[in-house]
Amino acid sequence: MVAPQVKFEIRDLNVWFGPAQAIKRLDMEIAANEILSVIGPSNSGKTTFLRTLNRLIELNVNCRVSGAVELEGKDVFRIDAELLRKKIGMVFALPLPLPLSIFDNVAYGVRMHGLKNKDKIKAIAEEALKEAYLWEEVKDRLAESAFKLSGGQQQRLCIARTLAVGPEVILFDEPCSGLDPISTAKVEDAMLKLKEKYTIVLVTNNVKQAARVGDRTAFFLSGELIEVDKTDRIFTAPRDKRTDGYIRGKFG
């Protein structure tokens, strides 16, 4: 059996905000074309970890980072930040559509990166909406304001906007926290299909969601990676009693 390609290699990662350490001595690999679910209670370092991967963490002036984060062998801290964030897209907890039409929301990033050919932009936008499981719902209303979409549709629109610029990795930060079960299921269906082309890291407070979509699951606690393993093993036979306690709802 061929070993999966390593997409990220993280070694001895430490992150501080002022004097407070948010990530402690983190070592982990993330494989290409996997969904890595990241679970843990609040203030366990999950979102900090996510934002370190594409250097959004640098927007906090009090942040300090040590250790190594490599994307396919390249130090992410030596890659141009704009190029890095094109390679590593991010979808946030709350959908943030732009005050534009549905179509222009998806096309925005493509245009910002310099593409002007209208036919190519149209083709890219259509493909991105299809990959986000939204095309059939909006194909006849692309000129309408994005704000007319439901919350779940807006979230899938944000996924489409991320996909349109051609990333290699998609980071999801609790993307379904404000969605109803039907919308959540559609986002999860999109993720499962997207991993054929992209590497996905999903931070979620919903352990059932982590179990449904994750190929592997990582459990964080107080800034430390307690364990990471195949999802079925984490949920049926975790090695650490703290993981078992969190999954069973004893804390968190």
Residue pairs with C-beta under 8 A, 6 or more apart in sequence:
4 31
4 32
4 33
4 34
5 31
5 32
5 33
6 29
6 30
6 31
6 32
6 72
7 30
7 31
7 32
7 71
7 72
7 168
7 169
7 199
8 28
8 29
8 30
8 53
8 69
8 70
8 71
8 169
8 199
9 29
9 68
9 69
9 70
9 73
10 26
10 27
10 28
10 29
10 30
10 67
10 68
10 69
10 70
11 27
11 67
11 68
11 70
12 25
12 26
12 27
12 66
12 67
12 68
13 23
13 25
13 26
13 27
13 49
13 52
13 65
13 66
13 67
13 68
13 69
14 21
14 23
14 24
14 25
14 26
14 65
14 66
14 67
15 21
15 22
15 23
15 45
15 48
15 49
15 52
15 57
15 63
15 64
15 65
15 223
16 22
16 63
16 64
16 65
17 60
17 62
17 63
18 62
21 223
22 45
22 48
22 223
23 45
23 48
23 49
23 52
23 223
24 45
24 222
24 223
24 224
25 224
26 49
26 67
26 224
26 225
27 225
28 218
28 225
28 228
30 36
30 199
30 201
31 199
31 215
31 216
32 199
33 195
33 196
33 197
33 198
33 199
34 195
34 199
34 200
34 215
34 216
35 191
35 192
35 195
35 200
35 201
35 202
35 213
35 214
35 215
35 216
36 200
36 201
36 202
36 214
36 215
36 216
36 217
36 218
36 228
37 202
37 204
37 209
37 210
37 211
37 213
37 214
37 216
37 217
37 218
37 231
38 46
38 49
38 50
38 201
38 202
38 203
38 204
38 210
38 217
38 218
38 220
39 46
39 204
39 205
39 207
39 210
39 217
39 218
39 219
39 220
39 246
39 247
40 46
40 219
40 220
40 221
40 226
40 246
40 252
41 221
41 246
41 251
41 252
42 205
42 252
43 222
44 220
44 221
44 222
44 223
45 220
45 222
45 223
45 224
46 203
46 220
47 173
47 203
48 57
48 223
49 203
49 220
50 90
50 171
50 173
50 201
50 203
51 57
51 90
52 65
52 69
53 69
53 76
53 88
53 169
53 171
53 201
54 76
54 84
54 85
54 88
54 89
54 90
54 169
54 171
55 76
55 77
55 81
55 84
55 85
56 85
56 90
57 63
57 65
58 81
65 77
68 75
69 75
69 76
69 77
70 76
71 79
71 84
71 87
71 88
71 169
76 84
79 87
86 113
86 165
86 166
86 167
87 167
87 168
87 169
88 167
88 168
88 169
88 170
88 171
89 162
89 163
89 165
89 167
89 169
89 170
89 171
90 162
90 170
90 171
90 172
90 173
91 155
91 158
91 159
91 162
91 170
91 171
91 172
91 173
91 175
92 158
92 173
92 175
93 173
93 174
93 175
93 177
93 178
94 178
95 151
95 154
95 155
95 157
95 158
96 158
97 105
97 146
97 147
97 149
97 154
97 157
97 158
98 104
98 105
98 108
98 146
99 145
99 146
99 147
100 108
100 145
100 146
101 142
101 143
101 144
101 145
101 146
102 138
102 141
102 142
102 143
102 144
102 145
102 146
102 149
102 157
103 125
103 142
103 143
105 146
105 157
105 160
105 161
106 124
106 125
106 128
106 129
106 157
106 160
106 161
106 164
107 121
107 124
107 125
107 164
108 161
109 161
109 162
109 164
109 165
110 121
110 124
110 125
110 164
110 165
111 121
113 165
115 121
115 124
124 164
125 160
125 164
126 135
126 139
127 163
128 160
128 161
128 163
128 164
129 135
129 138
129 139
129 157
129 160
131 159
131 160
131 163
131 190
131 193
131 194
131 197
132 156
132 157
132 159
132 160
132 163
132 190
133 156
133 186
133 187
133 189
133 190
133 193
134 153
134 156
134 157
134 159
134 160
137 153
138 144
138 149
138 153
138 157
141 148
146 154
146 157
147 154
149 157
150 183
151 178
151 179
151 180
151 183
152 179
152 180
152 182
152 183
152 184
152 186
152 187
153 183
155 175
155 176
155 179
155 183
155 187
156 186
156 187
156 190
159 170
159 175
159 187
159 190
162 170
163 170
163 194
167 198
168 198
168 199
169 198
169 199
169 200
169 201
170 194
170 198
170 199
170 200
170 201
171 200
171 201
171 203
172 191
172 200
172 201
172 202
172 203
172 204
173 203
174 203
174 204
174 205
175 187
175 202
176 183
176 184
176 187
176 188
176 204
176 206
176 209
177 205
177 206
179 187
184 209
188 209
188 212
188 213
191 200
191 202
191 213
192 213
194 200
195 215
202 209
202 210
202 213
202 214
204 210
207 235
207 246
207 247
210 217
210 231
211 217
211 231
211 235
214 231
215 230
215 231
216 228
216 229
216 230
216 231
216 234
217 228
217 229
217 230
217 231
217 234
217 235
218 225
218 227
218 228
219 225
219 226
219 227
219 228
219 234
219 238
219 240
219 242
219 243
219 246
220 226
221 242
221 246
226 240
226 242
226 243
227 234
227 238
227 239
227 240
227 243
228 234
229 238
229 239
234 243
234 247
235 247
238 244
238 247
245 251
246 252
